[in-house]
Amino acid sequence: MSGDLRHPDRDPNRRQLVAQEQEPFGAILSCIDSRVPPELLFDTGLGDLYVMRTGGATVGPVVTGSVEYGPMTSGTPLVVVLGHQRCGAVKAAYKSLRDGKPLPGNLQAIVKALQPAYDQAAQEGGTDPVETMARAQVKLTATDLRSNQDLAPLVGKGALAVVGAYYSLDTGKVEVLAGAPS
């Protein structure tokens, strides 16, 4: 947030260190938005994070498998589902669902994946339904991952935290919405 970036672990020595093996401390599922690159937002280096990016931080079997990879193969202790302010994918899905007008091509798959967040946002109401929907998507996805049949045992024994978070484009602040470890 302050702009005091350290750019750790981005030099040739780090590249050589992680060239043969990796042990990232976290896995981030975030949006494809060009303004929200997790490696830069969290000022991390080579080998620090597994990163999966999809429109609206939506999931399906391949994405879920990708999220499971770190915790299940190398003991990665943290998964963060990161939504963000003014998400274009969520906005487009919201308008499509509200107006009953499908989006073209495979964009409709994103709309379908965001339907539960739309439904929750419609129930909650609020002054900005798109932001409500984006936050709902984060919470729903984090909850689903936390209760996933393969990740739930790791969560249960305290070996894994699955956190839902929300990034403010305006301030650079990351707000934890759900699943913060105690």
N, C-alpha and C positions, 0 to 999 in steps of 0.2 A: 504494500500500500504506500509506503513512504518513498519508494523509488530507490532505496538503498540495496541494489542488486549485487549479489556476490558472484553469480555465474560459476557455481562450484562444479568441479568434476567435468569440465568440458575440454580438457587439453589432451594432447597425444598420449600422455602418461596414463590418464584415466581410460582412454580408449584401449590401450594395451592391457590394462588391468582387467577390464570387463570383456575383452575379446573372446576369451575361452569359456566364460561362465558368467551368469548374472544372478543377482539376488536383490531385486528391487524391494524397497520397503513399502511400496504402495501400488495399488492398481486404481486407475481413474477411468470411469466411464463418463464421458462428457459429450457435449454437442459438437457438431462439425463447424460451428461458427468460427470464422477466421479471427474473431476478437477474443477467443477464449482458448488459447493453447495451454493445456495444463503444465507442460514442462516449463513454460515461461512464467505463467501465473505464480507457480510455487517455487520458482527460481531453483530448479533442480538440474542435475547433470546426466551424463550418459550412465545408463544402468540403474538409475534411481526409481523409475516408474514404468509400469506397464500402462499403456494408454490405449483405450478404445474410444472411438468417436463416431457417433451416429446422429442423424437428424433428431433433435429433441431429446437426445440421450435415451432413445428407444432401444428395446432389447428384442431379441429373437434367439433361437437356439445357438447360432454361431456366436453371437455377441455374448450370450450367457456363458457359453463354453470358454470364450476368451477371458471373461472376468474370472471364471473359476480357475483358470490355468495357474496363476501365481500362487494363490492360497493352497491349491491342491498339489502342486508339484514342488514348490520351493518354500512353502511356509510364509508367503507374503502376509503380514499381519493386518493390512489395512486395505479396504476397498472404499472408494469415495464415488458416489454418484453426484455429479456436478452439473446443476442446471444454472441458468443465467438470465439476467435481466434482458428484456426485449429480444427474446428468442424468435427468430424468423420462422423456424419450423413449427413452433407451437402456435405462433400467430396465424400462419397459413392453415394449419390443421383446425384451429378454432373457427376461422371464417368458413372453411369447408363444411365442418360439422354443423355450425349454426345455420348456414344458408342452404344446406343439403346439396351442395355442388361438389362432386368429387374432383380431386386434383388429377392431372394427367399422369399417365405412366405409372411407374413404381412409387411416385410420391404418395399415392393413395395408401400404400403399405404403412407409411409413417403416420398418416391420418388414422388408420385403423389401430395402430399401436398406441396412439395418444387418446383414443376414445375413452378409456377409464378415467384419465385425468380430466378430460372435458366434462364427463358426467359428474365427477366430484366437484369441479369448479362451479358447475351449474347449481349444485346443491348448496355450496358454501356462499355463493353470491360474492359481493364485494364491488369495489369501485373500478377495479381493473381485472376483468375476467381472464385476460391472457396471462397476466402475471400470476394470478391465482392458479391457473391451469399449469403453468410452468413449475410452480412450487409443488403442486399436487403430483405432477409427473415424477419429480425427484423423490418425494416421500413414498409413493407407490412402488417405484422401481427399487429403492433401497429396502423397503419392507419385503418385496418379493425375493430379492437376493439374500436377505438375512434369513428368510425361511426356506430357501432353496434346499432340497434334500441333501445336497452334497456340501453346501456351505454351513447350514444350520448346526451340524455337530461341532464345527470349528468355532462358530459364534458361541455356542452353548458352553464350551470349555474355556472360553476367553482367549483363544488363539487367533481370533479374527474379529475385527470391528468393521461393520458395514455402515457407513455414514452417508447421509444425504446432506448436501450442501448447496448453497446458492451464491453465485458470484454477481456482484454489482459492477456493471460496466462503468457506472459513474464514479464510484469511489475506489474500486479495486479490492473491496472487502469481501471475504468469503464468510458467509453466515452458516453455521451448522443448523440444519433443520430437524434432523432425526438421527438417532443411533449413536450419539456420542458415547464413547466408552466411559464407564464410571470410575 
